[in-house]
Amino acid sequence: MTRTFFEPGETDEFEAAVDLLSRRCLAWADERGLPADETVLAAALESRHRSRDGRLAYWDTDQVRRFLLEWVPHYVVAPWDILEAAPDCLLTFLRYLDASGLRDPRGTAVADLSSAVTEAEYTAALNDPLRQSVAKFWTQTAVDRGVDFDDRRAVEKFQRDLDAGRVTFDAEALDRLMEARYTQSGPDEERAFAQPPIALPSAAELTEAAARSVLVRRLAAVAEWAGADGRPLTAAGAPRRPDARELAALLETGEDNLRVVEMRQVNRLLAWAKKARLIRASKGRLFRVAKAAPILRDPDALWRRAFEAFFELGSTIGAPPSSWYPVSMLVESFDEILPDVLNSMYGLPSPVPVARLQESVWLACKEYFLVDDKGFREEAWRRQVDLDLVSALEALAALGAVELSHGAADELYSSDLDHEDQPLEPEAAARLRARLRDPDLLLAQLTPLGLRATRERMLAEGRDAPLIGELATAPPAALLGLLAQHYPPEAAAVELAGWLAVPGQDVETLLQAVRDCPFRTRATAMLGAMTEALTDGLPIIRGLRDDPVLGPIALTALLDGEDIQPESLNNREQLLLLAEGLLNLLELGGPEAVLEQVADMAGKDATEVIEAAVSSGHPDAVGLAELGELVAQSARAHPLRLVPGNAPGSRGRRRGHGHGKRRRH
């Protein structure tokens, strides 16, 4: 299908989509007199492909700024008039996505993106020599000197001139770019795992859950205890013992008779309240923050602030320094590893064995630190990491973000341990397999509050985290496109039912959106997603057999499902199916793939086959015109290449990056 999402390894599929979308957008822009350039269009698609979420049709203000202020200056090589026109070309592309029904409705509206393009300080970024890559520095230098990269002799002459010192360039800027090459990663982003759609309770139910949180009540109590007049602090910055004992009794921690330094729960809650900006120390006293009053009256807002503060609490949640190591490994990487722990729990259908999480966390700790002692010390470090993780999960359980229980592990969590590509060493996998057989394991699962908070963090990082119900009022074309690409069947059925429940939104509206889709492969996927999610999907398909636009798609589906037999087709239907197949192949593989397919199928009669498809009466007039024109060009040994393969930034080729430093442990 004409997809708007590709995995990083789907290079050929992505490049075919770039060619198709660029070709169609250029034609659309030309009809309307709008500025567009193939290099800029391809670079825009590549910037989204090589991003954390990879959604080509999802654009917001951050993505606009990333493309204009980082991607183009860093990667894109073109004549200066094209580079200077990149903002206008980007706007044309965004408008095309919207007009063709491809735009992801969860992104920012085009009108608002237009403001973001206008407000971006693009000219300054483009002219900043330190924003480009080393590869672009040399390539752009050659382009500025008029070198044609399709002319081998011209390229060789440029190299000779460069070696002879006849090419002037900014040596100081080049030195700084070379240094940045080894210390900075550039605008590429590591692709994050796709997340499954989740369902959440209503906002009112989530607020009620936040109000029931033990930790929310305790944090409010800490702020009330500190008060507007404050509590005196010792020279070490701790509460005096009588005040600390009073707070321990108020919080019911059972630490009333301990020394202040031994009151781990009290000290953790004090640190949590400070990180959440509920209390502050000033001039030897501990005060309630006056501006926190509205937050303290709003359990949901207080819960959210406490959740964000949690990731700064490693030193109070993990084990204190000991004689064998000054601080726990997990404590040092707490703010980086704990978000990953919650991300790994997100959307799972059953509680996760904490033992499985402990193995993953230990693996992550060894990535952050160099562990070169394989004896007793490593075992001690490992045990401490395990204990610290349990302590962190218990703190999240007190907040109400995680639910802890005991029981047997779902087979899901051991089924992959025998796979060759699982990340654990054989000894660790065997150990974990044995632990997972325990019928009374500690299990952890995100609560609805935890799911919501983790999802919000993912969205802030630019990740895709679908929510059941968020497409209830989406345009029908966008709805079906997203269901086809990102939603498993059960979730798609729920989301579609919610959409149809909105007054004025019905099946006929969806069918019309499929008819209006300018891409046959996408229209096929949209219709398939709709009919699979509906209980009466097959009768709908049968009723479309004679539809002037959707008939070829319906015929294909009925044949694939063996609902009809090939011998039942009349000549007109056979020609329509021939054209449908070639148009699909043209969209997915380009003219070369069409030529190869027709040559294998018809040999010397290939031209007649293509002509028959073009004259079949198929409803996709644009596709038929492309089929005739593009295949003719390829047949004359002039294959269409809309984007030069040797232009940096014009193709989805992943570039390598240096690795960050590892700390020795």
C-alpha positions as CSV (number, residue, x, y, z in Angstrom):
1,M,0.0,0.0,0.0
2,T,1.0,3.6,-0.3
3,R,2.2,3.6,3.3
4,T,3.3,6.6,5.4
5,F,5.4,4.4,7.8
6,F,8.3,2.1,7.1
7,E,10.6,0.2,9.4
8,P,14.3,1.4,9.2
9,G,15.3,-1.7,7.2
10,E,12.6,-1.2,4.5
11,T,14.9,0.9,2.3
12,D,13.5,-0.2,-1.1
13,E,9.9,0.2,0.0
14,F,10.6,3.6,1.5
15,E,12.4,4.9,-1.6
16,A,9.5,3.7,-3.8
17,A,7.1,5.6,-1.7
18,V,9.4,8.7,-1.9
19,D,9.4,8.5,-5.7
20,L,5.6,8.1,-5.8
21,L,4.7,10.8,-3.3
22,S,7.2,13.3,-4.8
23,R,5.9,12.6,-8.3
24,R,2.3,13.1,-7.3
25,C,3.0,16.2,-5.1
26,L,5.0,17.8,-8.0
27,A,2.1,17.3,-10.4
28,W,-0.4,18.6,-7.8
29,A,1.7,21.7,-7.1
30,D,2.2,22.4,-10.8
31,E,-1.6,22.4,-11.4
32,R,-2.0,25.0,-8.6
33,G,1.1,27.1,-9.3
34,L,2.6,26.3,-6.0
35,P,6.4,26.1,-5.3
36,A,7.8,22.5,-5.1
37,D,11.1,20.8,-5.6
38,E,11.8,17.1,-5.8
39,T,15.0,17.4,-3.6
40,V,13.2,19.2,-0.9
41,L,10.2,16.9,-1.0
42,A,12.4,13.8,-0.7
43,A,14.4,15.4,2.1
44,A,11.3,16.2,4.0
45,L,10.1,12.6,3.8
46,E,13.6,11.3,4.7
47,S,13.7,13.6,7.8
48,R,10.5,12.0,9.1
49,H,11.6,8.5,8.2
50,R,14.9,8.9,10.1
51,S,13.1,10.1,13.2
52,R,12.1,8.6,16.5
53,D,8.6,7.7,15.3
54,G,9.1,7.4,11.5
55,R,5.6,8.7,10.6
56,L,6.0,10.4,7.2
57,A,2.6,12.2,7.4
58,Y,2.8,13.3,11.0
59,W,4.0,16.9,11.3
60,D,4.0,19.3,14.3
61,T,5.8,22.4,15.1
62,D,8.8,20.5,16.4
63,Q,9.1,18.5,13.2
64,V,8.9,21.6,11.1
65,R,11.7,23.2,13.1
66,R,13.8,20.1,13.0
67,F,13.5,19.9,9.2
68,L,14.2,23.6,8.5
69,L,16.7,24.4,11.3
70,E,18.6,21.1,11.5
71,W,17.9,18.7,8.6
72,V,18.3,20.9,5.6
73,P,21.4,22.8,6.9
74,H,23.0,19.5,8.0
75,Y,22.2,17.2,5.0
76,V,20.6,18.7,2.0
77,V,22.7,19.7,-1.0
78,A,21.2,21.7,-3.8
79,P,21.7,25.0,-5.6
80,W,21.1,28.0,-3.3
81,D,17.9,29.1,-5.0
82,I,16.4,25.7,-4.1
83,L,17.7,25.7,-0.6
84,E,16.3,29.2,0.0
85,A,12.9,28.1,-1.3
86,A,12.8,25.1,1.1
87,P,10.3,26.6,3.5
88,D,7.8,27.4,0.7
89,C,8.3,23.9,-0.7
90,L,7.7,22.3,2.7
91,L,4.4,24.2,3.0
92,T,3.3,22.9,-0.4
93,F,4.1,19.4,0.7
94,L,2.1,19.8,4.0
95,R,-0.8,21.1,2.0
96,Y,-0.6,18.2,-0.4
97,L,-0.7,15.7,2.5
98,D,-3.8,17.4,3.8
99,A,-5.5,17.6,0.4
100,S,-4.8,13.9,-0.4
101,G,-6.0,12.6,2.9
102,L,-2.6,11.4,4.0
103,R,-2.0,13.9,6.8
104,D,-2.0,12.3,10.3
105,P,-4.8,14.2,12.1
106,R,-2.9,13.8,15.5
107,G,-0.4,16.3,14.2
108,T,-0.7,20.0,14.0
109,A,-3.2,21.6,11.6
110,V,-1.7,23.0,8.4
111,A,-2.7,26.5,9.2
112,D,-0.7,26.4,12.4
113,L,2.2,24.7,10.7
114,S,2.3,27.6,8.2
115,S,2.9,29.9,11.1
116,A,5.7,27.6,12.4
117,V,7.4,27.7,9.0
118,T,7.2,31.5,8.8
119,E,8.5,31.9,12.4
120,A,11.5,29.5,12.0
121,E,14.8,31.4,11.7
122,Y,15.6,29.4,8.6
123,T,17.9,31.8,6.8
124,A,20.2,32.2,9.8
125,A,20.3,28.4,10.2
126,L,21.0,27.8,6.5
127,N,23.9,30.2,6.5
128,D,25.5,28.9,9.7
129,P,28.4,26.8,8.4
130,L,28.6,24.9,11.6
131,R,25.2,23.3,11.1
132,Q,26.3,21.2,8.1
133,S,27.8,17.8,8.0
134,V,31.3,17.2,6.7
135,A,29.9,15.3,3.7
136,K,27.6,18.3,2.9
137,F,30.5,20.7,3.3
138,W,32.4,19.1,0.5
139,T,29.5,18.3,-1.7
140,Q,28.0,21.7,-1.4
141,T,31.4,23.2,-2.1
142,A,31.5,21.2,-5.4
143,V,27.9,22.2,-6.3
144,D,28.6,25.8,-5.7
145,R,31.5,25.6,-8.1
146,G,29.1,24.1,-10.7
147,V,30.2,20.5,-10.5
148,D,27.8,18.0,-12.0
149,F,27.9,14.8,-10.0
150,D,26.6,12.9,-13.0
151,D,29.8,13.9,-14.9
152,R,32.7,11.7,-13.8
153,R,35.3,13.9,-15.4
154,A,33.9,17.0,-13.7
155,V,34.1,15.3,-10.3
156,E,37.6,14.1,-10.9
157,K,38.7,17.6,-11.9
158,F,37.2,19.0,-8.8
159,Q,39.2,16.4,-6.8
160,R,42.4,17.4,-8.6
161,D,41.8,21.1,-8.0
162,L,41.1,20.4,-4.3
163,D,44.3,18.3,-4.0
164,A,46.3,21.1,-5.7
165,G,44.9,23.8,-3.4
166,R,43.0,25.6,-6.1
167,V,39.7,25.2,-4.2
168,T,39.1,27.8,-1.6
169,F,37.1,26.8,1.5
170,D,36.7,27.8,5.2
171,A,39.4,25.6,6.9
172,E,38.4,26.7,10.4
173,A,34.8,25.7,9.8
174,L,35.9,22.4,8.4
175,D,38.1,21.7,11.5
176,R,35.1,22.4,13.8
177,L,32.9,20.2,11.7
178,M,35.4,17.4,11.9
179,E,35.4,17.7,15.7
180,A,31.6,17.7,15.8
181,R,31.5,14.6,13.7
182,Y,32.9,12.6,16.6
183,T,31.1,14.3,19.4
184,Q,27.6,15.0,18.0
185,S,25.1,12.7,16.4
186,G,23.4,15.2,14.1
187,P,19.6,15.4,13.5
188,D,19.1,11.7,13.0
189,E,17.1,10.0,15.7
190,E,17.1,6.4,16.8
191,R,13.8,4.8,15.9
192,A,11.7,3.8,19.0
193,F,9.6,0.7,19.2
194,A,6.0,1.2,18.0
195,Q,3.5,1.1,20.8
196,P,0.2,-0.7,20.7
197,P,-3.1,1.3,21.1
198,I,-4.3,1.5,24.7
199,A,-7.6,2.4,26.3
200,L,-7.8,4.7,29.3
201,P,-10.7,5.5,31.7
202,S,-12.4,8.9,31.6
203,A,-10.6,12.0,33.0
204,A,-12.9,12.0,36.0
205,E,-12.1,8.4,36.8
206,L,-8.4,9.1,36.6
207,T,-8.7,12.1,38.9
208,E,-10.5,9.9,41.4
209,A,-7.7,7.4,41.2
210,A,-5.1,10.1,41.8
211,A,-7.0,11.3,44.9
212,R,-6.8,7.7,46.3
213,S,-3.0,7.6,45.9
214,V,-1.2,7.0,49.2
215,L,1.7,9.1,48.1
216,V,-0.4,12.0,46.9
217,R,-2.0,12.3,50.3
218,R,1.4,12.0,52.0
219,L,3.0,14.7,49.9
220,A,0.1,17.0,50.7
221,A,0.6,16.2,54.3
222,V,4.3,17.0,54.1
223,A,3.5,20.4,52.6
224,E,1.0,21.1,55.3
225,W,3.4,20.0,58.0
226,A,6.1,22.4,56.6
227,G,3.5,25.2,56.6
228,A,3.9,28.9,55.7
229,D,6.0,29.6,58.8
230,G,8.4,26.8,58.1
231,R,10.2,24.2,60.2
232,P,13.8,24.8,61.5
233,L,16.6,22.7,59.9
234,T,19.9,21.5,61.3
235,A,23.2,22.6,60.0
236,A,23.1,19.5,57.7
237,G,19.8,20.6,56.2
238,A,17.7,18.0,58.0
239,P,14.6,18.5,60.2
240,R,15.2,18.5,63.9
241,R,14.4,15.2,65.5
242,P,11.2,16.3,67.3
243,D,9.8,17.7,64.0
244,A,10.9,14.6,62.1
245,R,9.3,12.3,64.6
246,E,6.1,14.4,64.3
247,L,6.2,14.0,60.5
248,A,6.8,10.2,60.8
249,A,3.8,9.9,63.0
250,L,1.7,12.0,60.7
251,L,2.7,9.9,57.7
252,E,2.4,6.6,59.6
253,T,5.8,5.4,58.4
254,G,6.6,3.6,61.6
255,E,9.9,5.5,62.0
256,D,9.0,7.6,65.0
257,N,11.7,6.1,67.2
258,L,14.6,6.2,64.7
259,R,17.3,8.8,64.3
260,V,16.5,11.3,61.5
261,V,19.2,9.9,59.3
262,E,17.6,6.4,59.6
263,M,14.1,7.6,58.6
264,R,14.4,6.5,55.0
265,Q,10.7,6.9,54.2
266,V,10.5,10.3,55.8
267,N,13.6,11.5,54.1
268,R,12.4,10.1,50.7
269,L,9.1,11.9,51.0
270,L,10.8,15.2,52.0
271,A,13.1,14.8,48.9
272,W,10.1,14.0,46.7
273,A,8.2,17.0,48.0
274,K,11.2,19.2,47.2
275,K,11.6,17.8,43.7
276,A,7.9,18.3,43.1
277,R,8.3,22.0,44.2
278,L,5.9,21.6,47.1
279,I,8.4,22.6,49.8
280,R,11.7,24.6,49.8
281,A,14.6,25.3,52.2
282,S,15.5,28.9,52.8
283,K,17.6,30.6,55.5
284,G,17.7,27.5,57.7
285,R,14.0,26.7,57.5
286,L,11.8,24.4,55.4
287,F,8.7,26.1,54.0
288,R,5.6,25.2,52.0
289,V,5.9,26.8,48.5
290,A,3.2,29.4,48.3
291,K,2.7,29.0,44.6
292,A,2.0,25.2,45.1
293,A,-1.3,25.9,46.8
294,P,-3.4,25.3,43.6
295,I,-1.5,22.1,43.0
296,L,-2.1,20.8,46.5
297,R,-5.9,21.3,46.0
298,D,-5.8,19.4,42.7
299,P,-5.1,15.7,43.2
300,D,-4.6,15.0,39.5
301,A,-2.2,17.9,39.0
302,L,-0.3,16.9,42.2
303,W,-0.1,13.3,41.0
304,R,1.4,14.4,37.6
305,R,4.0,16.5,39.3
306,A,4.9,13.8,41.7
307,F,5.3,11.3,38.8
308,E,7.7,13.6,36.9
309,A,9.7,14.2,40.1
310,F,10.1,10.5,40.7
311,F,12.8,10.1,38.0
312,E,15.0,12.6,40.0
313,L,14.9,10.5,43.2
314,G,17.4,7.8,42.5
315,S,19.6,8.6,45.5
316,T,16.7,8.4,47.9
317,I,15.0,5.3,46.4
318,G,18.1,3.2,45.7
319,A,20.5,1.8,48.3
320,P,22.8,4.3,50.1
321,P,26.5,4.2,49.5
322,S,28.3,1.2,51.0
323,S,31.8,0.0,51.7
324,W,31.9,-2.0,48.4
325,Y,30.8,0.9,46.1
326,P,30.0,4.5,46.8
327,V,26.7,4.5,45.1
328,S,24.4,1.9,43.4
329,M,24.7,1.4,39.6
330,L,21.0,1.9,39.2
331,V,21.1,5.1,41.2
332,E,23.7,6.6,38.8
333,S,21.5,5.9,35.8
334,F,18.1,6.1,37.5
335,D,16.7,8.9,35.3
336,E,17.6,7.0,32.1
337,I,16.8,3.4,33.0
338,L,13.5,3.8,34.9
339,P,11.7,5.5,32.0
340,D,12.8,2.5,29.8
341,V,11.4,0.1,32.5
342,L,8.0,1.8,32.3
343,N,8.2,1.9,28.5
344,S,8.8,-1.8,28.4
345,M,5.8,-2.4,30.6
346,Y,3.5,-0.2,28.5
347,G,0.7,-1.8,26.7
348,L,1.5,-5.4,27.8
349,P,-1.6,-7.6,28.2
350,S,-0.6,-9.2,31.5
351,P,1.6,-8.3,34.6
352,V,5.3,-8.5,34.0
353,P,7.5,-10.7,36.2
354,V,9.8,-8.4,38.0
355,A,12.5,-11.0,37.5
356,R,12.3,-10.4,33.8
357,L,12.6,-6.6,34.4
358,Q,15.6,-7.2,36.6
359,E,17.4,-9.1,33.9
360,S,16.8,-6.3,31.4
361,V,17.8,-3.6,33.9
362,W,21.1,-5.4,34.7
363,L,21.8,-5.7,31.0
364,A,21.2,-1.9,30.7
365,C,23.5,-1.2,33.7
366,K,26.3,-3.2,32.0
367,E,25.7,-1.0,28.9
368,Y,26.2,2.2,31.0
369,F,29.2,0.9,33.0
370,L,32.2,-1.3,32.2
371,V,31.9,-4.3,34.5
372,D,35.2,-6.0,34.4
373,D,35.0,-7.9,37.7
374,K,33.3,-11.2,37.2
375,G,33.6,-12.4,40.7
376,F,32.0,-11.6,44.1
377,R,31.8,-7.8,43.4
378,E,29.7,-8.3,40.3
379,E,27.3,-10.5,42.1
380,A,27.0,-7.9,44.9
381,W,26.4,-5.1,42.3
382,R,23.8,-7.3,40.6
383,R,22.0,-8.1,43.8
384,Q,21.9,-4.4,44.7
385,V,20.5,-3.4,41.3
386,D,17.7,-6.0,41.8
387,L,16.8,-4.7,45.2
388,D,16.9,-1.1,44.0
389,L,14.5,-1.9,41.1
390,V,12.0,-3.5,43.5
391,S,12.3,-0.4,45.8
392,A,11.6,1.9,42.8
393,L,8.6,-0.2,41.8
394,E,7.3,-0.1,45.4
395,A,7.6,3.7,45.3
396,L,5.6,3.8,42.1
397,A,3.1,1.5,43.6
398,A,2.6,4.0,46.5
399,L,2.1,6.7,43.9
400,G,-0.5,4.6,42.1
401,A,1.5,4.3,38.8
402,V,2.2,0.6,39.2
403,E,0.3,-2.3,40.7
404,L,2.3,-5.1,42.4
405,S,1.0,-8.6,42.9
406,H,2.2,-12.2,43.3
407,G,1.5,-15.1,41.0
408,A,2.6,-17.2,38.1
409,A,4.1,-15.5,35.0
410,D,2.3,-15.5,31.7
411,E,4.0,-17.8,29.1
412,L,4.5,-14.6,27.1
413,Y,7.5,-13.7,29.2
414,S,9.4,-17.0,28.7
415,S,8.4,-17.9,25.2
416,D,11.2,-15.8,23.5
417,L,14.0,-17.1,25.7
418,D,14.9,-19.9,23.3
419,H,15.1,-17.5,20.3
420,E,18.5,-17.0,18.7
421,D,18.1,-13.2,18.7
422,Q,17.1,-12.8,22.4
423,P,19.6,-10.4,24.1
424,L,20.5,-12.5,27.2
425,E,23.6,-14.7,27.5
426,P,22.8,-18.4,27.6
427,E,23.6,-18.6,31.4
428,A,21.3,-15.6,32.1
429,A,18.5,-17.0,29.9
430,A,18.7,-20.3,31.7
431,R,18.6,-18.6,35.1
432,L,15.6,-16.5,34.1
433,R,13.8,-19.5,32.7
434,A,14.2,-21.2,36.0
435,R,13.0,-18.2,38.0
436,L,9.9,-17.8,35.8
437,R,8.7,-21.3,36.8
438,D,8.1,-20.0,40.4
439,P,4.3,-19.9,40.9
440,D,4.6,-17.0,43.4
441,L,6.6,-14.4,41.5
442,L,6.5,-10.7,42.1
443,L,4.5,-9.2,39.2
444,A,4.2,-5.6,38.1
445,Q,1.7,-3.8,35.8
446,L,1.1,-0.2,34.9
447,T,-2.1,1.2,36.3
448,P,-4.3,3.5,34.2
449,L,-2.6,6.4,35.8
450,G,0.8,4.9,35.0
451,L,-0.3,4.2,31.4
452,R,-1.4,7.8,30.9
453,A,1.7,9.3,32.4
454,T,4.0,7.0,30.5
455,R,2.2,7.7,27.3
456,E,2.5,11.5,27.9
457,R,6.2,11.1,28.3
458,M,6.4,9.1,25.1
459,L,4.5,11.8,23.2
460,A,6.8,14.5,24.5
461,E,9.7,12.5,23.2
462,G,8.1,12.4,19.7
463,R,7.0,8.7,19.9
464,D,3.8,7.3,18.5
465,A,1.5,6.0,21.3
466,P,-2.1,5.6,19.9
467,L,-5.0,6.0,22.3
468,I,-8.3,4.3,21.7
469,G,-10.9,7.0,21.0
470,E,-8.5,9.8,19.9
471,L,-9.7,9.3,16.3
472,A,-13.4,9.6,17.1
473,T,-13.7,12.8,15.0
474,A,-10.8,12.3,12.6
475,P,-11.4,12.7,8.8
476,P,-12.5,9.4,7.4
477,A,-9.6,9.0,5.1
478,A,-7.1,9.6,7.9
479,L,-9.0,7.3,10.2
480,L,-8.9,4.3,7.8
481,G,-5.3,5.0,6.8
482,L,-4.2,4.9,10.5
483,L,-6.2,1.8,11.3
484,A,-4.7,0.0,8.3
485,Q,-1.1,0.8,9.3
486,H,-1.0,1.1,13.1
487,Y,-4.0,-0.8,14.7
488,P,-4.3,-4.5,15.3
489,P,-7.7,-5.9,14.3
490,E,-9.3,-5.8,17.8
491,A,-8.2,-2.3,18.5
492,A,-9.3,-1.2,15.0
493,A,-12.8,-2.6,15.5
494,V,-13.1,-0.6,18.8
495,E,-11.8,2.6,17.3
496,L,-14.0,2.3,14.2
497,A,-17.1,1.6,16.4
498,G,-16.4,4.8,18.3
499,W,-16.0,6.8,15.1
500,L,-19.3,5.4,13.7
501,A,-21.1,6.3,17.0
502,V,-20.6,10.0,16.3
503,P,-23.7,11.6,14.7
504,G,-23.2,12.2,11.0
505,Q,-20.4,9.6,10.6
506,D,-21.4,6.5,8.8
507,V,-20.2,3.7,6.5
508,E,-21.1,5.5,3.3
509,T,-18.9,8.4,4.4
510,L,-16.0,6.0,4.9
511,L,-16.6,4.4,1.5
512,Q,-16.6,7.8,-0.2
513,A,-13.2,8.5,1.5
514,V,-11.9,5.3,-0.1
515,R,-13.2,6.3,-3.5
516,D,-11.5,9.7,-3.1
517,C,-8.2,8.2,-2.2
518,P,-5.7,9.0,-5.0
519,F,-3.6,5.9,-4.4
520,R,-4.9,2.4,-5.3
521,T,-2.7,0.5,-2.8
522,R,-3.8,2.8,0.0
523,A,-7.5,2.6,-1.0
524,T,-7.2,-1.2,-0.9
525,A,-5.7,-1.1,2.6
526,M,-8.3,1.4,3.8
527,L,-11.2,-0.7,2.5
528,G,-9.7,-3.8,4.0
529,A,-9.3,-2.2,7.4
530,M,-12.9,-1.0,7.3
531,T,-14.5,-4.3,6.2
532,E,-12.4,-6.4,8.6
533,A,-13.4,-4.2,11.5
534,L,-17.2,-4.5,10.7
535,T,-19.3,-7.5,11.3
536,D,-21.0,-7.1,7.9
537,G,-17.7,-6.5,6.0
538,L,-18.0,-9.3,3.4
539,P,-21.5,-8.2,2.2
540,I,-20.2,-4.7,1.8
541,I,-17.4,-6.0,-0.4
542,R,-19.8,-8.0,-2.5
543,G,-22.0,-5.0,-3.0
544,L,-19.1,-3.0,-4.4
545,R,-18.3,-5.4,-7.3
546,D,-19.9,-3.1,-9.8
547,D,-18.9,0.2,-8.1
548,P,-17.3,2.4,-10.8
549,V,-14.3,3.3,-8.5
550,L,-14.0,0.5,-6.0
551,G,-15.1,-2.3,-8.3
552,P,-11.5,-3.5,-9.1
553,I,-10.5,-3.5,-5.4
554,A,-13.7,-5.4,-4.5
555,L,-13.1,-7.9,-7.3
556,T,-9.5,-8.5,-6.1
557,A,-10.7,-9.0,-2.5
558,L,-13.4,-11.4,-3.5
559,L,-10.9,-13.5,-5.6
560,D,-8.4,-13.5,-2.8
561,G,-11.0,-14.7,-0.4
562,E,-12.3,-17.3,-2.9
563,D,-15.7,-15.8,-2.7
564,I,-15.8,-15.8,-6.5
565,Q,-13.9,-17.9,-9.1
566,P,-11.7,-16.5,-11.9
567,E,-13.8,-18.1,-14.6
568,S,-16.9,-16.1,-13.4
569,L,-15.2,-12.8,-14.5
570,N,-16.3,-11.2,-17.8
571,N,-13.8,-9.6,-20.2
572,R,-14.3,-6.1,-18.7
573,E,-13.6,-7.3,-15.2
574,Q,-10.5,-9.2,-16.3
575,L,-9.1,-6.0,-17.9
576,L,-9.9,-4.0,-14.8
577,L,-8.1,-6.5,-12.6
578,L,-5.1,-6.4,-15.0
579,A,-5.0,-2.6,-14.7
580,E,-5.5,-2.8,-10.9
581,G,-2.6,-5.1,-10.5
582,L,-0.2,-3.1,-12.7
583,L,-1.2,0.2,-11.0
584,N,-0.5,-1.4,-7.6
585,L,2.8,-2.6,-8.8
586,L,3.6,0.8,-10.2
587,E,2.9,2.4,-6.8
588,L,4.9,-0.1,-4.9
589,G,7.9,-0.8,-7.1
590,G,8.0,1.8,-9.8
591,P,8.1,1.5,-13.6
592,E,11.0,-1.0,-13.6
593,A,9.0,-3.4,-11.5
594,V,6.1,-3.1,-13.9
595,L,8.3,-3.8,-16.9
596,E,9.8,-6.8,-15.3
597,Q,6.5,-8.2,-14.3
598,V,4.9,-7.7,-17.8
599,A,7.9,-9.1,-19.6
600,D,7.8,-12.2,-17.4
601,M,4.1,-12.5,-18.0
602,A,3.7,-11.7,-21.7
603,G,7.2,-11.7,-23.2
604,K,7.2,-10.0,-26.7
605,D,3.5,-9.1,-26.2
606,A,4.4,-6.8,-23.2
607,T,3.5,-3.6,-25.0
608,E,0.0,-4.9,-25.9
609,V,-0.6,-5.9,-22.3
610,I,0.2,-2.5,-21.1
611,E,-1.9,-0.8,-23.8
612,A,-4.8,-3.1,-22.8
613,A,-4.5,-2.0,-19.2
614,V,-4.3,1.7,-20.1
615,S,-7.5,1.4,-22.3
616,S,-9.3,-0.8,-19.7
617,G,-11.6,2.0,-18.4
618,H,-10.0,1.7,-15.0
619,P,-11.2,4.7,-12.8
620,D,-7.6,5.7,-11.8
621,A,-7.0,8.1,-14.7
622,V,-3.9,9.6,-13.1
623,G,-2.4,6.2,-12.5
624,L,-3.1,5.0,-16.0
625,A,-1.4,8.2,-17.5
626,E,1.6,7.5,-15.3
627,L,1.6,3.9,-16.3
628,G,1.8,4.7,-20.0
629,E,4.3,7.6,-19.6
630,L,6.6,6.1,-17.0
631,V,6.8,2.7,-18.5
632,A,7.5,4.2,-21.9
633,Q,10.4,6.2,-20.5
634,S,11.8,3.1,-18.8
635,A,11.4,1.1,-22.0
636,R,13.5,3.7,-23.8
637,A,16.3,2.9,-21.2
638,H,15.7,6.3,-19.5
639,P,14.4,5.2,-16.1
640,L,12.8,7.9,-14.1
641,R,14.8,9.1,-11.1
642,L,13.1,12.0,-9.6
643,V,15.7,12.4,-6.8
644,P,19.4,12.1,-7.6
645,G,20.8,9.1,-5.8
646,N,24.1,10.9,-5.2
647,A,22.6,14.0,-3.5
648,P,23.2,13.9,0.2
649,G,19.9,13.9,2.1
650,S,17.9,12.8,-0.9
651,R,17.6,9.1,0.1
652,G,16.8,7.1,3.1
653,R,20.3,5.9,3.7
654,R,21.1,5.6,7.4
655,R,24.4,7.2,8.4
656,G,26.4,5.9,11.3
657,H,27.1,7.8,14.5
658,G,29.8,7.6,17.1
659,H,29.0,6.0,20.5
660,G,28.8,7.8,23.8
661,K,31.4,7.2,26.4
662,R,30.9,4.4,28.9
663,R,31.7,4.8,32.5
664,R,33.8,2.2,34.3
665,H,32.2,0.5,37.3
